[in-house]
Amino acid sequence: MMEFSKMQGAGNDFILVNGLKQSFKNLSELAQKLCDRHFGIGADGMMVVVPSETADIQMIYYNSDGSRGEMCGNGIRCFSRFVFEKGIVTKPSFKVETLAGIKGIELTLVDGEVEAVAVDMGSWNYETAAIPVKIDKNEFIKETISVEGKTLEMSAVLMGVPHGVIFVDEIKETETIRLGAAIEKMELFPKRINVNFVKVVNESHILVDTWERGAGKTLACGTGACASVIIAHRLGLCGSAVNVKVPGGELQISIDNEHRVMMKGKAVFVCDGLFYL
């Protein structure tokens, strides 16, 4: 048997496991098994708590398809509340090691419980070699792509993980699924890519719908919300502090003068339980 917690951040749901108490041979297979919504618990991804030599704690993240993820914005908020309220980390400000670097965490506490989690998401990278994008240009900004019989204008950025951003007049879930699935696996993106469809409401409010690499259509994507604000801000479509509405809730994203992104939002426990392996 395996102890687990299920949590969600803006509807993006995860299975969390304390790897300090339990060890596992194949995390990729475990993620697929746990995240299966019919034969497992059901989630968009799985996180395992392990020790870190460079931060207070380390987050190992796997997508529901078993692929390793460098980082997950909604996931790290859930992870941060998990390690604090389970007594693994005992201070409200700490650092988490991820494959995308070390992330600073600030917990907002009310009566000893976590009300909200703010994450220093770090900076971003427009370089096509880093994202990566297979194109003979240094950046991929407002480039034209053709997919599923449609011509779209898309920009790309690395926000811990690769993200594409497409601005639309209206968000349609069917198009997020149809086009997102096709764009994710285009040869243009050697490591695949997350795809965000964005409607700008005003300079401080945008709507985002995301097709996640390795997870499919989700109710929220933290790194996707950050990437959407980064691109919108670069193109002069929004300010530096933006409320991002996603299907599962809201996130607050801000960009500071040092070109770092801060993300703030809730992280909610759904249940604790035992899973029969």
N, C-alpha and C positions, 0 to 999 in steps of 0.2 A: 504493500500500500504506500501511497505517496501523499503527503500533505500538500495542499495548494490553497491559494486564494484567487478569486476572480475579481477583477476590478475593471472600471471603465473611466475613460476621460473623454467627455463630449460624445459618448456613444461608441468610441473606439475601444473595444474590449480585449482583455488580456488575461492570461493565466500566469500567476507568479509563484515561483518555487524557491525555497530557501536552500541554495546549494551548499551552505555552510553546515547544514544538518543532514543532507542527503546527497548522494553522488549518482551520476547516470552515465551510461556508456555511450549512447548515441543521442545527442540533443536534437538533431535534425528529425529523426524518427519520432522522438518524444513529442516534439512540437506538432508534427502532423497528427499524431494520435490524440493529443489533448485538445487541439483546436478544431477537430472535426465536429461539426454541429449536429451530426446524427449519431455517430458512434463514440464520440468523446464528450468533453465538457462544452466545447464551442467557444471560439475566440478568433480575433484577427491576428494574434501573435502570442508568443510565450517569452517570459523573461526569467532568468535565473540569477540569483544573488551569489556572487563569488568574491573572495578577497581581492584586494588591489594593493600593488606595491607603490603606486603613484598617487592614489586618491584615497578617500575614506572607505569607498566600496566600489565594486565593479558590477556593471549590468551587462549580461549576455542576452542578446535579443535574436529571436528567430521568428520569421514570418510563418503564417499558417501553412504555407506550402513546403515548409522545411528549409527554406533558404535562409542564410545568415544575414541579418540586417546590421548595418553599421551603427544606426541610431534610429530612435523613434521618439518624436516629440511628445505625443500623448502618453506613450509608454513610460518615458522617464519621469513624468509627473506621478503616474501610478506607482512606479518603482520607488520613488522618493518617499511617498506617503507610507508605502508598505514597510520599507526598512526602518522608518522612524517609529511607526506605531507598533511594530513587532519588536522594538527594542534593539535592533541590530545597529542602528546609528542613534545616538542619544542627544544630538544637538540640532537646532533648527536650521543652521547654515552648514552645508557640507559640500563635498565634491564627489562626483560620480565618474568613474572611468568608463568610456565607451570606445568602440572601434573608430568613432569619429572625433575622438579627443576627450579631454576632461571637461565636464560641464558643472558649473556652479549652481547650487540649489539654495533657494530661500523659501522656507515654509512660513505661511501665515497661520498662527495658532489661535484657536478660540476654545477656552476651557480645556487646554491640553490636547485638543484634537486638531487635525490639519483642515483648515478651511479652504486654503488655496495653495498652489505651488507655483513659484516663479523660477524659470530656468534661464540661465545665461547660455543661449544657444551658440554663442561664438559668432564668427564672421562667415562670409560666404565667398564663393569663388565662381567667377564667370568663365574661366578658361576652359575651352572645349577639351583640352587634353586631360583636365582634372575631372570633368563631369562624368564620363567622357562622351563626346559627340564626334562621330566619324565625318569630319568636314574640314576643308582646308581654310579655316578661318579661326581667329583667336577667340571669338565670342559667338554665341548663338542667340542673337537678339532680334526679334521681329523677323524671323526667317519663315519662308513659306514651305509647308509640307503638304503632301497629297496622301490621303488615306481614306479607305472605304468610299471612294468616289467623291470626296470632299477636299477642297483646298482650304487650309487653315494657316493662320499666322501664329507662330509659337516662339517663345523665348525659353532658354534653359539656364539653370543655375545649380551649383552644388551647395546644398545646405545640410552638410553631413552626409546626405544621400542625394542622388540626382533627381532633379525635378524639372518638368516642363510646365509652362504656364500659358494658357490660352484664354484670351478675353472674349466674352460672349455677351450678347444683348440679353439673353435669357438662359438660365441653366435648365437643362433637361436631363433627368436621370438616365433616360434611355440612351441619350447621346454620350453621356459620361461613360456608360458601360460599353457601348458599341465602339466608340472611337478610342476610349482609353485603353481597352484591351488590345486594340490593333497597334496603337502608338507605342505602348510599353515594349513590344517585341520587334519594333522596326530595326533593321540592320544599322540604321543611323546611330543607334544607341547600344554600343557593345555590351554594356552591363545592365541593359534594360533601364527603364525610367518610370518614375511616378508622373502622373498627368493630372494637372489641376485646371478645372474650368472655372473662370472667375468673372463675376459680374460686379462692377464698381457702382456702388450706390451713391457715395459722395466721398470726399477726401478723408473721411474718418470711418468709413463703413464699407466693407466689401462682403460679398457672398462667395463661398468656395465649395466646390464639389470635387472630390478626388477619387481617381482610380489609382490604387496603391500597387506598386510592384511587389509581387509575391503574395498579395492578399486580396486583390480585386477591389470592388466598390466598397468603401467603408463610410461610416457616418462622420468621420473626422480624421484629419491627418495633421499633426502638429508641425512637422517640418514643412508640409505642404502649405499650411497657413503662413508660415514664415517666408517661404519662397515666393508665394503670391504677393505678399506685401513688399518684399524686396524688389520684385520686377515692377509692380505697380508704382512704387515710389521712384524707381529709376526713370520710368517713362512719364513721370509727372502726373500720375493719375490719383495719387493719394498722398497724405502727409506722412510724418514719421511715427505717429501713434494711431493705431487702427484697431477697430473692433471687427473681428472676423466671425461671421455667422456661417456655421457649417450645419449639415443636417442634424447632427446630434447635440448641438449647443453653441456656445460662444467662447472665443479665445481673445485675449488682449495681446497684441503684438506691437512692439516698439523698436525703433532703430535709434541708437545713440550716436553721439558725435564721433565716436571711435569706430564706427561701422560695425557694431556688434548688435545682435538681435536678442531681445528679451521676450519671452513668452510666459504668459500667466493664465492659469485656468484651474478648474477643479479636478480632483481625482477621487473617485468614489468606490468604496468596497461594495461588492455585490454579494459575495458569500465566501466562507471558508469551508473546506471539505477534505475528504479522502478519496483518492482515485485508485482503483484496482488496476495495477499494471499487468 
